[in-house]
């Protein structure tokens, strides 16, 4: 009996390792409609956490994360409509397959630069732009100011992040708000990462780009 157990243990260990190695990242799920309000912002932050913070970037990751209804498109096809070999490591998760139509539709866009010898950790960002009138026919009203005023708190809450740079002051009388902030949060199980949030909010709509910067050594 002891000999049988001693023979089975290495096999069990090997199968366990193979199972762990084969485990894939969870597919991105947009919990809400991509409306021009907090629901759309939460979708963006959720996608950023899954794409840029939860797992090290690897060639298989974009396919594992692909949201329902999205497609994987190369960078040149996405931007210019044809493959020219200029950006072999650029991959986009896209709703429509085209940058212009994704932006017009107000869909989150997830971009990767896959790891290379020159960029061993790769790069990752999630961007989103949407006009108020797509969801609020009467216009933004106070929504633009409220979204700007709560942006820092929402990023901190949904990504468990600490602000490293001071945010701009927000005036109730301002018709537009634009700011670039830098953050730090836990990532990839045991590490810390920095990321940037570039936001523009005005009477026309909201634009947000969240970009992974690097791991904090």
Secondary structure, DSSP 4 states (H G I P E B T S, - for coil): -HHHHHHHHHHHHHHHHHHHHH--PPPP---S---TTHHHHHHHHHHHIIIIISS---TTHHHHHPPTT-EEEEHHHHHHSS--SS-TTEEEEESSSSHHHHHHHT--EEEEE---SSSTT-EEEEEEEEEGGGT-TT--TTHHHHHHHHHHHHHHHHHT-EE-SPPPP--TT-SEEEEEEEEEEEETTTEEEEEEEEEEEESSEEEEEEEEEEEE-
